């Protein structure tokens, strides 16, 4: 019983519910975008793990890879102590903001944001 009590003390989610919601929303959008990358001819998924899972399981493999990423982030967030867990989730959320922005712009405009900026500047 002491082991379970000790384990439950070590496994605590980051205190910020807003951060966890932001992660879930951005993760969901990224999962949909990654799935669409395999359906549209003008976009390519670059993540080798996602591509590997897609090769093994098809489109469910893309979702499985995304679930693995989320599980890893959630697991790390639970193990880290406060305030490191909040900082870790903030970094992950910021990373997902960049990835999701890139993926959504690429899907909607058929051009990567960096390429669009270069075209606009030229």
DSSP file (Angstrom, degrees, kcal/mol; ACC not computed):
  #  RESIDUE AA STRUCTURE BP1 BP2  ACC     N-H-->O    O-->H-N    N-H-->O    O-->H-N    TCO  KAPPA ALPHA  PHI   PSI    X-CA   Y-CA   Z-CA
    1    1 A X     >        0   0    0      0, 0.0     4,-2.0     0, 0.0     5,-0.2   0.000 360.0 360.0 360.0 -35.2    0.0    0.0    0.0
    2    2 A X  H  >  +     0   0    0      1,-0.2     4,-2.5     2,-0.2     5,-0.2   0.838 360.0  55.7 -64.9 -32.3    2.9    2.4    0.7
    3    3 A X  H  > S+     0   0    0      2,-0.2     4,-2.8     1,-0.2    -1,-0.2   0.928 107.4  47.9 -66.0 -44.4    4.1    1.9   -2.8
    4    4 A X  H  > S+     0   0    0      2,-0.2     4,-2.3     1,-0.2    -2,-0.2   0.891 113.1  48.5 -63.0 -39.5    0.8    2.9   -4.3
    5    5 A X  H  X S+     0   0    0     -4,-2.0     4,-1.5     2,-0.2    -1,-0.2   0.919 113.0  47.4 -66.6 -43.1    0.7    6.0   -2.1
    6    6 A X  H  X S+     0   0    0     -4,-2.5     4,-1.5     1,-0.2    -2,-0.2   0.905 112.8  49.6 -63.6 -41.6    4.3    6.9   -3.0
    7    7 A X  H  X S+     0   0    0     -4,-2.8     4,-2.1     1,-0.2    -2,-0.2   0.895 108.0  52.8 -65.3 -40.8    3.5    6.4   -6.7
    8    8 A X  H  < S+     0   0    0     -4,-2.3    -1,-0.2     1,-0.2    -2,-0.2   0.820 107.1  53.0 -67.8 -28.5    0.4    8.5   -6.6
    9    9 A X  H  < S+     0   0    0     -4,-1.5    -1,-0.2     1,-0.2    -2,-0.2   0.859 111.6  45.5 -70.8 -34.5    2.4   11.4   -5.0
   10   10 A X  H  < S+     0   0    0     -4,-1.5     2,-1.2     1,-0.2    -2,-0.2   0.816 103.7  67.0 -78.5 -30.7    5.0   11.3   -7.8
   11   11 A X     <  +     0   0    0     -4,-2.1     2,-0.4    -5,-0.1    68,-0.2  -0.726  66.1 143.2 -96.0  90.9    2.4   11.1  -10.6
   12   12 A X        -     0   0    0     66,-2.0     3,-0.1    -2,-1.2    -3,-0.0  -0.993  45.9-124.2-129.3 135.2    0.6   14.4  -10.6
   13   13 A X        -     0   0    0     -2,-0.4    65,-0.1     1,-0.1    73,-0.1  -0.336  44.8 -81.7 -71.7 157.0   -0.5   16.3  -13.6
   14   14 A X        -     0   0    0     71,-0.2    -1,-0.1     1,-0.1     6,-0.1  -0.303  41.4-123.8 -55.5 143.9    0.6   19.9  -14.2
   15   15 A X  S    S+     0   0    0     -3,-0.1     2,-0.8     1,-0.1    -1,-0.1   0.764  86.2  90.9 -65.9 -27.5   -1.5   22.2  -12.2
   16   16 A X     >  -     0   0    0      1,-0.2     4,-1.7     2,-0.1     5,-0.1  -0.601  49.8-175.4 -81.4 108.7   -2.7   24.4  -15.1
   17   17 A X  H  > S+     0   0    0     -2,-0.8     4,-2.5     1,-0.2     5,-0.2   0.869  86.2  58.1 -66.4 -36.7   -5.9   23.0  -16.5
   18   18 A X  H  > S+     0   0    0      1,-0.2     4,-2.6     2,-0.2    -1,-0.2   0.896 105.2  49.4 -60.4 -41.3   -5.8   25.7  -19.3
   19   19 A X  H  > S+     0   0    0      2,-0.2     4,-2.5     1,-0.2    -1,-0.2   0.911 110.6  49.8 -64.6 -42.1   -2.4   24.4  -20.4
   20   20 A X  H  X S+     0   0    0     -4,-1.7     4,-2.3     2,-0.2    -2,-0.2   0.899 112.2  47.9 -64.4 -39.7   -3.6   20.8  -20.5
   21   21 A X  H  X S+     0   0    0     -4,-2.5     4,-2.8     2,-0.2     5,-0.2   0.917 110.6  51.4 -65.6 -42.8   -6.7   21.9  -22.5
   22   22 A X  H  X S+     0   0    0     -4,-2.6     4,-2.6     1,-0.2     5,-0.3   0.915 110.5  49.5 -60.3 -42.8   -4.5   23.9  -24.9
   23   23 A X  H  X S+     0   0    0     -4,-2.5     4,-3.0     1,-0.2     5,-0.2   0.939 111.8  48.2 -60.2 -47.3   -2.2   20.9  -25.4
   24   24 A X  H  X S+     0   0    0     -4,-2.3     4,-2.3     2,-0.2    -2,-0.2   0.910 113.6  46.6 -62.5 -43.1   -5.2   18.6  -26.1
   25   25 A X  H  X S+     0   0    0     -4,-2.8     4,-2.3     2,-0.2    -1,-0.2   0.946 116.7  43.2 -64.3 -48.7   -6.8   21.1  -28.6
   26   26 A X  H  X S+     0   0    0     -4,-2.6     4,-2.5    -5,-0.2    -2,-0.2   0.895 113.5  52.1 -65.9 -39.2   -3.5   21.6  -30.4
   27   27 A X  H  X S+     0   0    0     -4,-3.0     4,-2.4    -5,-0.3    -1,-0.2   0.907 109.6  50.4 -61.1 -42.2   -2.7   17.9  -30.3
   28   28 A X  H  X S+     0   0    0     -4,-2.3     4,-2.2    -5,-0.2    -2,-0.2   0.928 111.4  47.0 -63.1 -45.7   -6.1   17.1  -31.9
   29   29 A X  H  X S+     0   0    0     -4,-2.3     4,-2.5     1,-0.2    -2,-0.2   0.910 112.8  49.8 -62.7 -42.1   -5.6   19.7  -34.7
   30   30 A X  H  X S+     0   0    0     -4,-2.5     4,-2.9     2,-0.2    -1,-0.2   0.879 108.7  52.8 -64.7 -38.0   -2.1   18.3  -35.4
   31   31 A X  H  X S+     0   0    0     -4,-2.4     4,-2.0     2,-0.2    -2,-0.2   0.922 111.2  45.9 -63.3 -44.7   -3.4   14.8  -35.5
   32   32 A X  H  X S+     0   0    0     -4,-2.2     4,-2.4     2,-0.2    -2,-0.2   0.923 114.0  48.9 -63.6 -44.2   -6.1   15.7  -38.0
   33   33 A X  H  X S+     0   0    0     -4,-2.5     4,-1.7     1,-0.2    -2,-0.2   0.917 110.2  50.7 -63.0 -43.3   -3.6   17.6  -40.1
   34   34 A X  H  X S+     0   0    0     -4,-2.9     4,-0.6     1,-0.2    -1,-0.2   0.888 110.8  49.7 -62.5 -37.8   -1.1   14.7  -40.0
   35   35 A X  H >< S+     0   0    0     -4,-2.0     3,-1.1     1,-0.2     4,-0.3   0.913 109.0  51.9 -65.4 -42.1   -3.8   12.4  -41.2
   36   36 A X  H >X S+     0   0    0     -4,-2.4     4,-1.9     1,-0.3     3,-1.5   0.796  95.7  70.1 -65.8 -27.6   -4.7   14.7  -44.0
   37   37 A X  H 3< S+     0   0    0     -4,-1.7     6,-0.3     1,-0.3    -1,-0.3   0.808  99.0  49.7 -59.2 -28.2   -1.1   14.9  -45.1
   38   38 A X  T << S+     0   0    0     -3,-1.1    -1,-0.3    -4,-0.6    -2,-0.2   0.564 112.9  47.5 -85.9  -8.1   -1.5   11.2  -46.2
   39   39 A X  T <4 S+     0   0    0     -3,-1.5     2,-0.3    -4,-0.3    -2,-0.2   0.677  99.9  68.8-105.1 -22.7   -4.7   12.1  -48.2
   40   40 A X  S >< S-     0   0    0     -4,-1.9     3,-0.7     1,-0.1    67,-0.0  -0.779  70.4-142.8-100.6 144.5   -3.7   15.2  -50.1
   41   41 A X  T 3  S+     0   0    0     -2,-0.3    -1,-0.1     1,-0.2    -4,-0.0   0.678  93.9  57.6 -78.6 -15.7   -1.2   15.0  -52.9
   42   42 A X  T 3  S+     0   0    0     65,-0.1     2,-0.4    64,-0.0    -1,-0.2   0.411  98.2  63.1 -99.7   2.8    0.5   18.3  -52.3
   43   43 A X    <   -     0   0    0     -3,-0.7     2,-0.4    -6,-0.3    -3,-0.1  -0.951  60.9-160.5-128.4 148.7    1.6   17.8  -48.6
   44   44 A X        -     0   0    0     -2,-0.4     2,-0.4    -6,-0.0    -6,-0.1  -0.991  19.8-127.9-131.3 132.7    4.1   15.2  -47.1
   45   45 A X        -     0   0    0     -2,-0.4   -11,-0.0    -8,-0.2    -2,-0.0  -0.668  21.4-172.3 -76.4 128.2    4.4   14.1  -43.6
   46   46 A X        +     0   0    0     -2,-0.4     2,-0.5     4,-0.0    -1,-0.1   0.642  51.0 104.5 -98.4 -17.6    8.0   14.5  -42.5
   47   47 A X     >  -     0   0    0      1,-0.2     4,-2.3     2,-0.1     5,-0.2  -0.533  59.3-154.4 -70.2 117.0    8.0   12.7  -39.1
   48   48 A X  H  > S+     0   0    0     -2,-0.5     4,-2.3     1,-0.2    -1,-0.2   0.815  91.5  54.1 -65.5 -30.3    9.6    9.3  -39.7
   49   49 A X  H  > S+     0   0    0      2,-0.2     4,-2.6     1,-0.2    -1,-0.2   0.932 110.4  45.9 -68.5 -44.2    7.8    7.7  -36.8
   50   50 A X  H  > S+     0   0    0      1,-0.2     4,-2.4     2,-0.2    -2,-0.2   0.908 113.6  49.4 -63.3 -42.0    4.4    8.7  -38.1
   51   51 A X  H  X S+     0   0    0     -4,-2.3     4,-2.3     2,-0.2    -1,-0.2   0.900 110.9  50.6 -63.8 -40.6    5.4    7.6  -41.6
   52   52 A X  H  X S+     0   0    0     -4,-2.3     4,-1.8     2,-0.2    -2,-0.2   0.939 111.7  46.3 -62.8 -47.6    6.5    4.2  -40.2
   53   53 A X  H  X S+     0   0    0     -4,-2.6     4,-3.1     1,-0.2     5,-0.4   0.875 111.3  53.2 -63.3 -36.5    3.3    3.7  -38.3
   54   54 A X  H  X S+     0   0    0     -4,-2.4     4,-2.4     7,-0.3    -1,-0.2   0.913 107.5  51.5 -63.0 -41.7    1.4    4.7  -41.4
   55   55 A X  H  < S+     0   0    0     -4,-2.3    -1,-0.2     1,-0.2    -2,-0.2   0.851 116.8  40.2 -62.7 -34.6    3.3    2.1  -43.4
   56   56 A X  H  < S+     0   0    0     -4,-1.8    -2,-0.2    -5,-0.1    -1,-0.2   0.906 135.9  11.4 -79.5 -44.0    2.4   -0.6  -40.8
   57   57 A X  H >< S-     0   0    0     -4,-3.1     3,-0.7     1,-0.3    -3,-0.2   0.416  90.8-133.8-121.0  -0.3   -1.2    0.3  -40.0
   58   58 A X  T >X S-     0   0    0     -4,-2.4     3,-1.3    -5,-0.4     4,-0.8  -0.486  74.5 -15.2  75.4-151.3   -2.4    2.8  -42.6
   59   59 A X  H >> S+     0   0    0      1,-0.3     4,-1.4     2,-0.2     3,-0.8   0.838 135.3  60.4 -59.4 -35.7   -4.4    5.8  -41.4
   60   60 A X  H <> S+     0   0    0     -3,-0.7     4,-2.5     1,-0.2    -1,-0.3   0.823  97.9  61.9 -60.9 -26.0   -5.0    4.3  -38.0
   61   61 A X  H <> S+     0   0    0     -3,-1.3     4,-2.4     2,-0.2    -7,-0.3   0.828  98.4  55.0 -65.4 -31.9   -1.2    4.2  -37.6
   62   62 A X  H <X S+     0   0    0     -3,-0.8     4,-2.1    -4,-0.8    -1,-0.2   0.923 111.1  44.2 -66.2 -43.7   -1.1    8.0  -37.9
   63   63 A X  H  X S+     0   0    0     -4,-1.4     4,-2.6     2,-0.2    -2,-0.2   0.893 111.8  53.7 -67.1 -39.4   -3.5    8.3  -35.0
   64   64 A X  H  X S+     0   0    0     -4,-2.5     4,-2.2     2,-0.2    -2,-0.2   0.912 108.2  49.6 -61.8 -42.2   -1.6    5.6  -33.1
   65   65 A X  H  X S+     0   0    0     -4,-2.4     4,-2.2     2,-0.2    -1,-0.2   0.921 111.2  49.7 -61.6 -43.2    1.6    7.6  -33.5
   66   66 A X  H  X S+     0   0    0     -4,-2.1     4,-2.5     1,-0.2    -2,-0.2   0.893 109.3  51.3 -63.3 -39.8   -0.2   10.8  -32.3
   67   67 A X  H  X S+     0   0    0     -4,-2.6     4,-2.8     2,-0.2    -1,-0.2   0.888 108.6  52.2 -64.4 -38.5   -1.5    8.9  -29.2
   68   68 A X  H  X S+     0   0    0     -4,-2.2     4,-2.3     2,-0.2    -2,-0.2   0.919 109.9  48.6 -62.8 -43.2    2.0    7.7  -28.5
   69   69 A X  H  X S+     0   0    0     -4,-2.2     4,-2.4     2,-0.2    -2,-0.2   0.934 113.0  47.2 -62.0 -45.7    3.3   11.3  -28.6
   70   70 A X  H  X S+     0   0    0     -4,-2.5     4,-3.0     1,-0.2     5,-0.3   0.915 111.1  51.7 -63.0 -42.7    0.5   12.5  -26.3
   71   71 A X  H  X S+     0   0    0     -4,-2.8     4,-2.7     1,-0.2    -1,-0.2   0.894 109.7  49.9 -60.4 -40.2    1.1    9.6  -23.9
   72   72 A X  H  X S+     0   0    0     -4,-2.3     4,-2.5     2,-0.2    -2,-0.2   0.929 113.2  45.3 -64.1 -45.8    4.8   10.5  -23.8
   73   73 A X  H  X S+     0   0    0     -4,-2.4     4,-2.5     2,-0.2    -2,-0.2   0.924 115.4  46.9 -64.4 -44.4    4.1   14.2  -23.1
   74   74 A X  H  X S+     0   0    0     -4,-3.0     4,-2.0     2,-0.2    -2,-0.2   0.913 112.5  50.5 -64.8 -42.1    1.4   13.3  -20.5
   75   75 A X  H  X S+     0   0    0     -4,-2.7     4,-1.8    -5,-0.3    -2,-0.2   0.928 112.2  45.9 -61.7 -45.7    3.7   10.8  -18.8
   76   76 A X  H  X S+     0   0    0     -4,-2.5     4,-2.4     1,-0.2    -2,-0.2   0.917 111.6  52.6 -63.5 -42.7    6.6   13.3  -18.6
   77   77 A X  H  < S+     0   0    0     -4,-2.5    -1,-0.2     1,-0.2    -2,-0.2   0.838 110.0  49.0 -61.8 -33.1    4.3   16.0  -17.3
   78   78 A X  H  < S+     0   0    0     -4,-2.0   -66,-2.0    -5,-0.2    -1,-0.2   0.839 113.6  45.4 -74.5 -33.1    3.1   13.6  -14.6
   79   79 A X  H  < S+     0   0    0     -4,-1.8    -2,-0.2   -68,-0.2    -1,-0.2   0.853  95.1  86.2 -81.4 -35.7    6.6   12.6  -13.5
   80   80 A X  S  < S-     0   0    0     -4,-2.4   -68,-0.2    -5,-0.2     2,-0.1  -0.317  79.8-121.2 -66.0 148.6    8.2   16.1  -13.4
   81   81 A X    >>  -     0   0    0      1,-0.1     4,-1.9     4,-0.1     3,-0.8  -0.479  46.7 -59.0 -86.4 161.8    7.8   18.0  -10.2
   82   82 A X  T 34 S+     0   0    0      1,-0.3    -1,-0.1     2,-0.2   -68,-0.0  -0.604 120.8  18.0 -72.2 135.0    6.1   21.4  -10.0
   83   83 A X  T 3> S+     0   0    0     -2,-0.3     4,-2.2    -3,-0.0    -1,-0.3  -0.957 121.0  60.9 -95.6   3.3    7.1   24.0  -11.6
   84   84 A X  H <> S+     0   0    0     -3,-0.8     4,-2.7     1,-0.2    -2,-0.2   0.871 101.8  55.9 -61.6 -35.2    9.1   21.9  -14.1
   85   85 A X  H  X S+     0   0    0     -4,-1.9     4,-2.2     2,-0.2    -1,-0.2   0.906 108.4  46.9 -64.3 -40.4    6.0   20.1  -15.3
   86   86 A X  H  > S+     0   0    0      2,-0.2     4,-2.3     1,-0.2    -1,-0.2   0.914 112.9  49.2 -66.6 -42.4    4.3   23.4  -16.1
   87   87 A X  H  X S+     0   0    0     -4,-2.2     4,-2.3     2,-0.2    -2,-0.2   0.909 110.4  51.3 -62.7 -41.5    7.3   24.7  -17.9
   88   88 A X  H  X S+     0   0    0     -4,-2.7     4,-2.3     1,-0.2    -2,-0.2   0.936 111.3  46.5 -60.7 -47.2    7.6   21.4  -19.9
   89   89 A X  H  X S+     0   0    0     -4,-2.2     4,-2.8     1,-0.2    -1,-0.2   0.867 109.8  54.8 -65.8 -35.8    3.9   21.6  -21.0
   90   90 A X  H  X S+     0   0    0     -4,-2.3     4,-2.5     2,-0.2    -1,-0.2   0.931 109.6  47.2 -61.0 -44.8    4.4   25.3  -21.9
   91   91 A X  H  X S+     0   0    0     -4,-2.3     4,-2.3     2,-0.2    -2,-0.2   0.911 113.1  48.4 -63.0 -42.3    7.3   24.4  -24.2
   92   92 A X  H  X S+     0   0    0     -4,-2.3     4,-2.7     2,-0.2    -2,-0.2   0.917 111.3  50.0 -64.8 -42.8    5.3   21.5  -25.7
   93   93 A X  H  X S+     0   0    0     -4,-2.8     4,-2.2     2,-0.2    -2,-0.2   0.919 111.2  49.0 -62.1 -43.3    2.2   23.8  -26.3
   94   94 A X  H  X S+     0   0    0     -4,-2.5     4,-1.8     2,-0.2    -1,-0.2   0.900 110.8  50.7 -63.4 -39.7    4.5   26.4  -27.9
   95   95 A X  H  X S+     0   0    0     -4,-2.3     4,-2.5     1,-0.2    -2,-0.2   0.924 110.6  49.0 -61.8 -44.4    6.0   23.7  -30.1
   96   96 A X  H  X S+     0   0    0     -4,-2.7     4,-3.4     2,-0.2     5,-0.3   0.851 105.1  58.7 -65.4 -33.7    2.5   22.5  -31.1
   97   97 A X  H  X S+     0   0    0     -4,-2.2     4,-2.3     2,-0.2    -1,-0.2   0.938 110.3  43.4 -58.8 -45.2    1.5   26.1  -31.9
   98   98 A X  H  X S+     0   0    0     -4,-1.8     4,-2.4     2,-0.2    -2,-0.2   0.944 117.5  45.1 -65.1 -47.5    4.3   26.3  -34.4
   99   99 A X  H  X S+     0   0    0     -4,-2.5     4,-2.8     2,-0.2    -2,-0.2   0.924 115.2  46.4 -63.9 -45.2    3.6   22.8  -35.9
  100  100 A X  H  X S+     0   0    0     -4,-3.4     4,-3.0     2,-0.2     5,-0.3   0.921 112.2  50.6 -65.7 -43.3   -0.2   23.3  -36.1
  101  101 A X  H  X S+     0   0    0     -4,-2.3     4,-2.4    -5,-0.3     5,-0.3   0.943 113.3  46.1 -58.6 -47.4    0.2   26.7  -37.7
  102  102 A X  H  X S+     0   0    0     -4,-2.4     4,-2.4    -5,-0.2    -2,-0.2   0.935 115.5  46.0 -59.6 -47.6    2.6   25.3  -40.3
  103  103 A X  H  X S+     0   0    0     -4,-2.8     4,-2.3     2,-0.2    -2,-0.2   0.904 114.1  46.3 -66.4 -42.7    0.3   22.3  -41.0
  104  104 A X  H  X S+     0   0    0     -4,-3.0     4,-2.6     2,-0.2     5,-0.3   0.923 114.1  47.7 -68.4 -43.3   -2.9   24.2  -41.2
  105  105 A X  H  X S+     0   0    0     -4,-2.4     4,-3.2    -5,-0.3     6,-0.6   0.924 112.4  50.8 -62.1 -42.8   -1.4   26.9  -43.5
  106  106 A X  H  X S+     0   0    0     -4,-2.4     4,-1.3    -5,-0.3    -2,-0.2   0.910 113.0  45.3 -61.2 -42.7    0.1   24.2  -45.6
  107  107 A X  H  < S+     0   0    0     -4,-2.3    -1,-0.2    -5,-0.2    -2,-0.2   0.889 121.0  38.1 -69.0 -38.9   -3.2   22.4  -46.0
  108  108 A X  H  < S+     0   0    0     -4,-2.6    -2,-0.2    -5,-0.2    -3,-0.2   0.895 129.0  29.2 -81.0 -40.8   -5.2   25.5  -46.7
  109  109 A X  H  < S-     0   0    0     -4,-3.2    -3,-0.2     2,-0.3    -2,-0.2   0.535  93.7-132.0 -98.8  -7.4   -2.8   27.5  -48.9
  110  110 A X  S  < S+     0   0    0     -4,-1.3     2,-0.3    -5,-0.4    -4,-0.2   0.654  81.3  89.3  62.2  15.9   -1.0   24.5  -50.4
  111  111 A X  S    S-     0   0    0     -6,-0.6    -2,-0.3    -5,-0.0    -1,-0.2  -0.992  84.6-110.7-138.4 143.6    2.3   26.3  -49.5
  112  112 A X     >  -     0   0    0     -2,-0.3     4,-2.4     1,-0.1     3,-0.3  -0.448  32.8-115.7 -69.4 148.6    4.4   26.2  -46.4
  113  113 A X  H  > S+     0   0    0      1,-0.2     4,-2.4     2,-0.2     5,-0.2   0.871 116.2  53.4 -55.2 -39.2    4.3   29.4  -44.3
  114  114 A X  H  > S+     0   0    0      1,-0.2     4,-2.0     2,-0.2    -1,-0.2   0.906 109.5  48.1 -63.6 -41.0    8.0   30.0  -44.9
  115  115 A X  H  > S+     0   0    0     -3,-0.3     4,-2.3     2,-0.2    -1,-0.2   0.878 110.2  52.5 -65.8 -37.6    7.5   29.7  -48.7
  116  116 A X  H  X S+     0   0    0     -4,-2.4     4,-2.4     2,-0.2    -2,-0.2   0.906 108.9  49.9 -64.0 -41.1    4.5   32.1  -48.5
  117  117 A X  H  X S+     0   0    0     -4,-2.4     4,-2.4     1,-0.2    -2,-0.2   0.889 110.5  49.7 -64.0 -39.4    6.7   34.7  -46.7
  118  118 A X  H  X S+     0   0    0     -4,-2.0     4,-1.5     2,-0.2    -1,-0.2   0.897 111.6  48.8 -66.3 -39.9    9.4   34.3  -49.2
  119  119 A X  H  < S+     0   0    0     -4,-2.3    -2,-0.2     2,-0.2    -1,-0.2   0.899 112.7  47.7 -65.6 -40.7    6.9   34.8  -52.1
  120  120 A X  H  < S+     0   0    0     -4,-2.4    -2,-0.2     1,-0.2    -1,-0.2   0.895 112.7  48.8 -67.8 -39.8    5.4   37.9  -50.4
  121  121 A X  H  <        0   0    0     -4,-2.4    -1,-0.2     1,-0.2    -2,-0.2   0.764 360.0 360.0 -71.5 -25.3    8.8   39.4  -49.7
  122  122 A X     <        0   0    0     -4,-1.5    -1,-0.2    -5,-0.2    -2,-0.2   0.484 360.0 360.0 -80.0 360.0   10.0   38.9  -53.3
